[in-house]
Amino acid sequence: MPSFIDTMIGDGTIYDGTRADNLRDMFPDIPTTTVMVVTPGTDDLLLFPRNDLIVGCRPTYVVNYPQSIWPIISGRSGRLSIFSPGYDDSKDVAVELNLRIMAAFAGLGQDRPPAFYTGFSQGADALGDALARGVADGVLDPGTTRAILVSDPRGPWGFKSWIPDMPFLSQFFGAIGADPNGARDPAATGDIDVTSVVIVGDPVADFQWVWNRPFASLAVNGAGFLAIHTGLGSQTYADLDELGDPTTYRSGNTTYEIYDAHHPLTLLQQMVHDGLRIPYTADDLDTWDQAAEEFYPIRRPTPENAAIPVAPAPSIRHSQGEPRSPGYHVTIPSSVATGEKTSTTPSPESPASPASAATTSHTETPPPESTTATPTADDSTTGDDSTTGYSTGRVPNTDTADAETPDRESPDPDTSSPDTSGHEVGNDAERADTTEPGDRGDNGDNGDNESSADSGSSSNDDSGSGPSADN
């Protein structure tokens, strides 16, 4: 490790967050010598359940800054919340510490290892500003530097892009020391490879607002903040590898990855059912989604509603695994699902098709055998980014950028048939062994909870009156 690491740990600039036994990794081709620098969000108590996917088991160091929002969240400031730094004061500390780390890497010259920076919420706000200043100061090497901004409030659809034009909200954030400084300029980070990650319905990165429905907008944003942003729901930033392939846009050298999820009100209703141990099925989730969309259609990020110009880009796949869909699924032969009898002996005139070969017949003699088609591994090859000095770990995908994610697609009727009716999946104690892990009743290990959920005290960036506070 670079010699400055020990010095910075000693003076409290960073602390060691390496997780040598962590097996989760969305970027397996990034070299193990890459140094991961993590800037947490506000009062980031569940930092690593979310960052496990990004940092893997590589050497990881966490920026040690206040993580506070005066007068409601003290974070790691060591003070009472009424005496803690305001949002911008806290963020500015994180900016300066990131710049110090960047300058230390630059001081190593050609011997510098690859550096991978990531920040969440308030941390993403700080890291984005630090990257822009680092580029302007000439301390960042595009060949060895990469960054991921997770739930950036200054993204094209983030709440800071909306606040300047909204009466009262801009004054409110100004009062707590948060400058409503609008959307981030991707050109400011130059040639640095930057990725900005958004989950649809997270109000920090995908703010929802209908001018003639302010209370409904606040309710939906509040549900999204609680269920998605804080990490308490079933689909959070800790679950990106299970949310399907993202829709991607690009502006300058920044790629925007948009992950779909259930409607925020659906996720909140799911949390209530899990908390009260009320069973529900995957069909229930679909029904709740339909009702929630009818009540308040979610504005999904698109080039048309972005605060800055963005253009569609090829889809990116970070995981070759199947996306998780909440609920209970059973794969059965098509002959069982349809009641039709299929001959096991192909006709001489027409060879058996792959679909018929995937299922066997249902005959009286011998007893029926049921088999399912064995999934074949994705034969896509891992992409390599020769401009960054290391592989990106991304796999090209020929799907269009605006393709829908396959979270709740029905399987091909010739190969399988889901059976969700009659199976209660809402609670851990009542689930069948074949229940997929997508519908969890206990979400304590998920995502980033920037509030202390166990203590009952409000530590969320959302002060309770509005959902657009940054974490």
C-alpha positions as CSV (number, residue, x, y, z in Angstrom):
1,M,0.0,0.0,0.0
2,P,1.1,3.6,-0.6
3,S,3.0,5.0,2.4
4,F,0.6,7.9,2.9
5,I,-2.2,5.5,3.9
6,D,-0.7,4.8,7.3
7,T,-0.2,8.5,7.9
8,M,-3.8,9.4,7.0
9,I,-5.1,6.6,9.2
10,G,-3.0,7.9,12.0
11,D,-4.3,11.5,11.7
12,G,-7.9,10.5,11.2
13,T,-8.4,11.4,7.6
14,I,-9.4,7.9,6.7
15,Y,-10.0,4.6,8.4
16,D,-9.5,1.0,7.1
17,G,-12.7,-0.5,5.8
18,T,-11.2,-3.5,3.9
19,R,-13.4,-6.5,3.9
20,A,-11.1,-9.4,3.0
21,D,-13.9,-12.0,3.4
22,N,-16.4,-10.2,1.2
23,L,-17.4,-12.3,-1.8
24,R,-19.9,-9.8,-3.4
25,D,-18.4,-7.9,-6.3
26,M,-20.0,-6.2,-9.3
27,F,-16.6,-5.5,-10.8
28,P,-14.6,-8.7,-10.6
29,D,-12.1,-7.7,-13.3
30,I,-10.9,-4.6,-11.4
31,P,-7.4,-5.6,-10.1
32,T,-7.0,-6.5,-6.5
33,T,-4.3,-3.8,-6.2
34,T,-6.9,-1.1,-6.8
35,V,-7.3,1.2,-3.8
36,M,-11.0,1.8,-3.0
37,V,-11.8,5.2,-1.4
38,V,-15.3,5.4,0.1
39,T,-17.1,8.6,1.1
40,P,-20.2,7.7,3.2
41,G,-23.6,9.4,3.3
42,T,-25.2,11.3,6.1
43,D,-24.9,9.3,9.4
44,D,-24.1,6.3,7.3
45,L,-24.7,3.4,9.7
46,L,-25.1,0.7,7.1
47,L,-22.2,1.7,4.9
48,F,-20.9,-1.7,3.9
49,P,-24.0,-3.7,3.2
50,R,-24.3,-1.3,0.3
51,N,-20.7,-0.9,-0.7
52,D,-19.9,-4.6,-0.6
53,L,-20.9,-4.8,-4.2
54,I,-18.5,-2.0,-5.2
55,V,-15.4,-2.6,-3.1
56,G,-15.3,-6.4,-3.1
57,C,-12.3,-7.6,-1.1
58,R,-9.9,-4.9,-2.3
59,P,-8.1,-2.6,0.1
60,T,-10.7,-0.1,1.1
61,Y,-10.4,3.2,3.0
62,V,-13.3,5.3,4.3
63,V,-13.2,9.1,4.4
64,N,-13.8,10.2,8.0
65,Y,-16.0,13.4,7.9
66,P,-18.9,14.7,10.0
67,Q,-21.8,13.2,8.0
68,S,-24.1,15.8,9.6
69,I,-27.0,18.1,8.8
70,W,-27.6,20.8,11.4
71,P,-29.8,20.9,13.4
72,I,-31.3,17.4,13.0
73,I,-28.5,15.0,12.4
74,S,-25.2,15.0,14.2
75,G,-23.6,12.1,12.2
76,R,-20.0,11.5,13.2
77,S,-19.4,15.1,14.3
78,G,-19.2,14.1,18.0
79,R,-21.6,16.9,18.9
80,L,-25.3,17.3,19.7
81,S,-27.3,17.8,16.5
82,I,-28.1,21.4,17.3
83,F,-24.3,22.1,17.5
84,S,-23.3,19.9,14.5
85,P,-22.1,21.3,11.2
86,G,-24.6,22.2,8.5
87,Y,-24.9,20.2,5.3
88,D,-22.5,22.3,3.3
89,D,-20.0,22.6,6.2
90,S,-20.0,18.8,6.6
91,K,-19.8,18.2,2.8
92,D,-16.9,20.7,2.5
93,V,-14.8,18.6,5.0
94,A,-15.4,15.6,2.8
95,V,-14.4,17.5,-0.3
96,E,-11.1,18.7,1.2
97,L,-10.2,15.2,2.5
98,N,-10.9,13.7,-0.9
99,L,-8.6,16.3,-2.5
100,R,-5.9,15.5,0.0
101,I,-6.1,11.8,-0.9
102,M,-6.1,12.6,-4.6
103,A,-3.0,14.8,-4.2
104,A,-1.3,12.1,-2.3
105,F,-1.8,9.6,-5.1
106,A,-0.6,12.2,-7.6
107,G,2.6,12.5,-5.5
108,L,3.4,8.9,-6.3
109,G,3.9,9.7,-9.9
110,Q,4.1,6.7,-12.2
111,D,4.1,4.4,-9.2
112,R,0.5,5.3,-8.2
113,P,-1.9,2.3,-8.0
114,P,-5.3,2.5,-9.6
115,A,-7.8,4.4,-7.5
116,F,-11.5,3.9,-7.4
117,Y,-13.6,6.5,-5.6
118,T,-17.2,6.1,-4.6
119,G,-19.6,8.2,-2.6
120,F,-23.2,8.0,-1.5
121,S,-25.8,10.8,-1.1
122,Q,-24.0,13.6,0.8
123,G,-20.8,11.7,0.1
124,A,-21.6,11.6,-3.7
125,D,-22.3,15.3,-3.6
126,A,-18.9,15.8,-2.0
127,L,-17.0,13.4,-4.2
128,G,-18.5,14.9,-7.4
129,D,-17.3,18.4,-6.3
130,A,-13.8,17.0,-5.4
131,L,-13.4,15.3,-8.7
132,A,-14.2,18.5,-10.6
133,R,-11.6,20.4,-8.5
134,G,-9.1,17.6,-8.8
135,V,-9.4,17.8,-12.6
136,A,-9.0,21.5,-12.5
137,D,-5.9,21.2,-10.3
138,G,-4.4,18.5,-12.5
139,V,-4.0,15.9,-9.7
140,L,-6.1,13.2,-11.3
141,D,-4.9,10.7,-13.9
142,P,-7.7,9.5,-16.1
143,G,-5.7,6.3,-16.8
144,T,-5.7,5.2,-13.2
145,T,-8.8,6.9,-11.7
146,R,-12.4,5.9,-11.8
147,A,-15.5,7.1,-9.7
148,I,-19.0,6.0,-8.9
149,L,-21.5,8.4,-7.5
150,V,-24.4,6.6,-5.9
151,S,-27.7,8.5,-5.4
152,D,-26.1,11.9,-6.3
153,P,-28.4,14.7,-5.3
154,R,-26.8,16.8,-8.1
155,G,-27.5,14.2,-10.8
156,P,-29.7,15.2,-13.8
157,W,-32.9,14.0,-11.9
158,G,-31.8,14.6,-8.3
159,F,-33.5,16.9,-5.9
160,K,-30.8,19.6,-6.1
161,S,-31.7,19.9,-9.8
162,W,-35.3,20.8,-8.8
163,I,-34.9,22.9,-5.6
164,P,-33.7,26.2,-7.2
165,D,-37.1,26.6,-9.0
166,M,-39.2,25.5,-6.1
167,P,-40.6,28.1,-3.6
168,F,-40.1,27.4,0.1
169,L,-37.9,24.3,-0.5
170,S,-35.0,26.3,-1.6
171,Q,-35.4,28.5,1.4
172,F,-35.7,25.5,3.7
173,F,-32.5,23.9,2.4
174,G,-30.7,27.2,2.6
175,A,-31.7,27.5,6.3
176,I,-30.0,24.1,7.1
177,G,-26.9,25.1,5.3
178,A,-27.5,23.3,2.0
179,D,-26.7,25.3,-1.1
180,P,-29.4,24.5,-3.8
181,N,-26.7,24.6,-6.4
182,G,-28.5,22.7,-9.2
183,A,-27.4,19.9,-11.5
184,R,-23.8,18.8,-11.8
185,D,-21.9,19.6,-15.1
186,P,-20.4,16.3,-16.4
187,A,-17.8,18.3,-18.4
188,A,-16.2,19.4,-15.1
189,T,-14.8,16.0,-14.5
190,G,-13.0,15.9,-17.9
191,D,-11.8,12.5,-19.0
192,I,-12.3,10.8,-15.7
193,D,-14.6,7.7,-16.0
194,V,-17.6,8.6,-13.8
195,T,-20.7,6.5,-13.3
196,S,-23.8,7.9,-11.6
197,V,-26.2,5.3,-10.2
198,V,-30.0,5.9,-9.7
199,I,-32.8,3.7,-8.5
200,V,-36.2,4.9,-9.9
201,G,-38.2,6.3,-7.0
202,D,-35.3,7.4,-4.8
203,P,-36.1,11.0,-4.2
204,V,-32.5,12.0,-3.6
205,A,-31.5,11.0,-7.1
206,D,-34.9,10.8,-8.8
207,F,-37.1,13.5,-7.3
208,Q,-40.8,13.2,-7.9
209,W,-43.0,16.3,-8.1
210,V,-46.4,17.3,-9.5
211,W,-47.1,20.9,-9.0
212,N,-50.9,20.5,-8.4
213,R,-50.4,17.4,-6.1
214,P,-47.9,18.6,-3.5
215,F,-49.1,16.3,-0.7
216,A,-49.2,13.2,-2.9
217,S,-45.7,14.1,-4.2
218,L,-44.4,14.4,-0.6
219,A,-46.0,11.1,0.3
220,V,-44.4,9.3,-2.6
221,N,-41.0,10.9,-2.0
222,G,-41.2,10.0,1.6
223,A,-42.0,6.4,0.8
224,G,-39.1,6.3,-1.7
225,F,-36.7,7.8,0.8
226,L,-37.7,5.3,3.5
227,A,-37.9,2.2,1.4
228,I,-35.1,2.8,-1.2
229,H,-32.7,5.5,-0.1
230,T,-32.2,4.5,3.6
231,G,-32.0,0.8,2.7
232,L,-34.9,-0.4,4.7
233,G,-36.9,-1.9,1.8
234,S,-36.4,-4.9,-0.3
235,Q,-35.0,-3.1,-3.4
236,T,-32.1,-0.8,-2.4
237,Y,-28.6,0.2,-3.5
238,A,-27.3,-2.9,-1.8
239,D,-29.3,-5.0,-4.3
240,L,-28.1,-3.5,-7.6
241,D,-26.9,-6.9,-8.9
242,E,-30.4,-8.2,-8.4
243,L,-32.4,-5.4,-10.0
244,G,-31.8,-6.4,-13.6
245,D,-29.8,-4.6,-16.3
246,P,-29.9,-0.8,-16.0
247,T,-31.1,1.6,-18.6
248,T,-28.1,3.8,-19.4
249,Y,-27.6,7.4,-20.6
250,R,-24.4,9.3,-21.2
251,S,-23.2,12.9,-21.0
252,G,-19.6,13.7,-21.5
253,N,-17.5,11.0,-19.8
254,T,-20.3,10.3,-17.3
255,T,-22.5,7.3,-17.6
256,Y,-25.9,7.3,-15.8
257,E,-27.2,3.9,-14.8
258,I,-31.0,3.8,-14.0
259,Y,-32.2,0.7,-12.1
260,D,-35.9,0.0,-12.0
261,A,-37.8,-1.0,-8.8
262,H,-41.3,-1.4,-7.5
263,H,-43.3,1.8,-7.0
264,P,-42.2,3.5,-3.7
265,L,-45.7,3.0,-2.3
266,T,-45.6,-0.7,-3.1
267,L,-42.2,-1.1,-1.3
268,L,-43.7,0.8,1.7
269,Q,-46.7,-1.5,1.7
270,Q,-44.4,-4.5,1.5
271,M,-42.4,-3.2,4.5
272,V,-45.6,-2.9,6.5
273,H,-46.7,-6.4,5.7
274,D,-43.2,-7.7,6.6
275,G,-43.2,-5.8,9.8
276,L,-46.7,-7.2,10.8
277,R,-45.9,-10.6,9.4
278,I,-48.8,-10.5,7.0
279,P,-48.3,-12.9,4.1
280,Y,-48.5,-11.8,0.5
281,T,-47.7,-13.2,-3.0
282,A,-45.9,-11.9,-6.0
283,D,-49.3,-11.3,-7.6
284,D,-50.1,-9.0,-4.7
285,L,-46.9,-7.0,-5.4
286,D,-48.0,-6.6,-9.1
287,T,-51.5,-5.6,-8.0
288,W,-50.1,-3.0,-5.5
289,D,-47.8,-1.7,-8.3
290,Q,-50.7,-1.2,-10.6
291,A,-52.8,0.6,-8.0
292,A,-49.8,2.8,-7.0
293,E,-49.1,3.8,-10.6
294,E,-52.8,4.7,-11.1
295,F,-52.7,6.8,-8.0
296,Y,-49.3,8.5,-8.7
297,P,-47.5,7.6,-12.0
298,I,-43.7,7.6,-11.3
299,R,-41.7,9.9,-13.5
300,R,-38.8,7.7,-14.6
301,P,-35.5,9.4,-15.6
302,T,-35.3,10.1,-19.4
303,P,-33.4,12.5,-21.6
304,E,-36.6,14.6,-21.8
305,N,-36.9,15.3,-18.1
306,A,-33.1,15.5,-17.4
307,A,-31.7,18.8,-16.1
308,I,-28.8,18.5,-18.5
309,P,-28.5,17.0,-22.0
310,V,-28.1,13.2,-21.8
311,A,-28.3,10.6,-24.6
312,P,-29.1,6.9,-24.6
313,A,-26.2,4.6,-24.3
314,P,-25.8,0.8,-24.7
315,S,-27.0,-1.2,-21.7
316,I,-24.5,-2.4,-19.2
317,R,-24.6,-5.7,-17.3
318,H,-22.7,-5.9,-14.1
319,S,-23.8,-9.4,-13.2
320,Q,-24.5,-12.5,-15.2
321,G,-27.0,-13.8,-12.6
322,E,-30.7,-13.6,-13.0
323,P,-32.4,-10.5,-11.5
324,R,-34.3,-11.2,-8.4
325,S,-38.1,-10.9,-8.5
326,P,-39.9,-10.8,-5.2
327,G,-42.3,-13.7,-4.7
328,Y,-42.5,-17.4,-5.1
329,H,-41.7,-19.1,-8.5
330,V,-41.8,-22.8,-9.5
331,T,-40.4,-24.1,-12.8
332,I,-42.4,-26.9,-14.3
333,P,-42.6,-28.6,-17.7
334,S,-45.0,-27.1,-20.2
335,S,-46.8,-30.4,-20.5
336,V,-47.8,-30.1,-16.8
337,A,-48.8,-26.4,-17.2
338,T,-50.9,-26.9,-20.3
339,G,-52.1,-30.5,-19.8
340,E,-50.9,-31.4,-23.3
341,K,-49.1,-34.7,-23.9
342,T,-45.8,-34.4,-25.8
343,S,-44.2,-37.4,-27.5
344,T,-40.7,-38.2,-26.2
345,T,-39.8,-39.6,-29.7
346,P,-39.3,-36.9,-32.3
347,S,-41.0,-37.4,-35.6
348,P,-38.6,-38.5,-38.4
349,E,-39.9,-35.7,-40.6
350,S,-39.3,-33.0,-38.0
351,P,-36.6,-33.1,-35.4
352,A,-37.4,-32.2,-31.9
353,S,-37.3,-28.4,-31.2
354,P,-35.2,-27.0,-28.3
355,A,-38.5,-26.2,-26.5
356,S,-39.9,-29.7,-26.8
357,A,-36.5,-31.2,-25.9
358,A,-36.5,-29.2,-22.7
359,T,-39.6,-31.0,-21.3
360,T,-40.4,-34.7,-21.4
361,S,-43.8,-36.4,-22.0
362,H,-46.5,-37.1,-19.6
363,T,-47.5,-40.7,-20.4
364,E,-48.9,-43.6,-18.4
365,T,-46.0,-46.0,-19.1
366,P,-43.3,-45.5,-18.0
367,P,-44.1,-43.1,-15.2
368,P,-43.6,-39.5,-16.2
369,E,-40.3,-37.8,-15.9
370,S,-40.1,-34.0,-15.6
371,T,-37.0,-32.2,-16.4
372,T,-36.3,-28.5,-16.9
373,A,-33.9,-27.0,-19.4
374,T,-30.5,-26.3,-17.9
375,P,-29.7,-22.6,-18.2
376,T,-26.6,-22.0,-20.2
377,A,-24.0,-19.6,-19.1
378,D,-24.0,-16.1,-20.6
379,D,-21.5,-16.3,-23.4
380,S,-20.9,-12.5,-23.3
381,T,-17.3,-11.5,-22.9
382,T,-16.2,-9.1,-20.3
383,G,-15.4,-5.6,-21.6
384,D,-12.0,-4.1,-21.1
385,D,-11.4,-0.4,-21.0
386,S,-7.9,0.2,-22.3
387,T,-8.1,3.9,-21.4
388,T,-8.3,3.4,-17.7
389,G,-5.5,1.0,-17.2
390,Y,-7.8,-1.8,-15.9
391,S,-10.8,-3.7,-17.0
392,T,-14.2,-2.2,-16.2
393,G,-15.9,-5.5,-15.4
394,R,-18.8,-4.6,-17.6
395,V,-20.3,-6.9,-20.1
396,P,-21.7,-5.5,-23.4
397,N,-25.4,-6.0,-23.9
398,T,-27.1,-5.7,-27.3
399,D,-30.4,-4.6,-25.7
400,T,-31.5,-1.1,-26.4
401,A,-30.9,1.5,-23.7
402,D,-34.5,2.0,-22.9
403,A,-35.3,-1.7,-22.6
404,E,-37.5,-2.7,-19.7
405,T,-35.8,-4.6,-16.9
406,P,-37.0,-8.2,-16.6
407,D,-37.8,-8.1,-12.9
408,R,-41.3,-9.4,-13.3
409,E,-41.4,-10.9,-16.8
410,S,-43.3,-14.2,-17.3
411,P,-41.1,-17.1,-18.5
412,D,-41.6,-18.6,-21.9
413,P,-44.6,-20.9,-21.6
414,D,-42.7,-23.5,-23.6
415,T,-40.0,-23.8,-20.9
416,S,-41.5,-22.9,-17.6
417,S,-44.5,-21.6,-15.9
418,P,-44.6,-19.6,-12.7
419,D,-46.9,-20.6,-9.9
420,T,-47.4,-17.8,-7.5
421,S,-51.0,-18.3,-6.4
422,G,-51.7,-19.7,-3.0
423,H,-48.1,-19.4,-1.8
424,E,-47.5,-17.0,1.1
425,V,-44.2,-15.4,0.8
426,G,-44.3,-12.3,3.0
427,N,-42.6,-13.7,6.1
428,D,-39.4,-15.6,6.7
429,A,-41.1,-18.2,8.9
430,E,-43.8,-19.0,6.4
431,R,-41.7,-19.2,3.2
432,A,-41.2,-22.5,1.3
433,D,-37.6,-23.7,0.8
434,T,-37.9,-22.9,-2.9
435,T,-38.7,-19.2,-2.3
436,E,-36.3,-17.0,-4.1
437,P,-34.4,-14.6,-1.9
438,G,-35.9,-11.5,-3.6
439,D,-38.7,-11.1,-1.1
440,R,-37.2,-10.7,2.3
441,G,-39.1,-10.0,5.5
442,D,-35.9,-9.0,7.3
443,N,-34.1,-6.2,5.6
444,G,-31.6,-5.4,8.3
445,D,-28.7,-6.5,6.1
446,N,-29.8,-4.4,3.1
447,G,-28.6,-1.2,1.8
448,D,-27.5,1.9,3.5
449,N,-29.5,3.1,6.5
450,E,-28.4,6.6,7.2
451,S,-30.5,6.6,10.2
452,S,-30.3,4.5,13.4
453,A,-33.4,2.4,12.8
454,D,-32.9,0.4,16.0
455,S,-32.7,3.4,18.3
456,G,-36.0,4.8,17.0
457,S,-34.4,8.3,16.7
458,S,-34.7,10.0,13.4
459,S,-31.3,10.1,11.7
460,N,-32.6,10.3,8.2
461,D,-31.6,13.2,6.0
462,D,-35.2,13.7,5.5
463,S,-36.3,15.6,8.5
464,G,-39.8,14.2,8.4
465,S,-41.6,17.0,6.7
466,G,-40.2,16.5,3.2
467,P,-38.6,13.6,1.4
468,S,-36.0,15.4,-0.5
469,A,-33.3,15.8,2.2
470,D,-30.0,14.3,1.2
471,N,-28.4,11.5,2.9
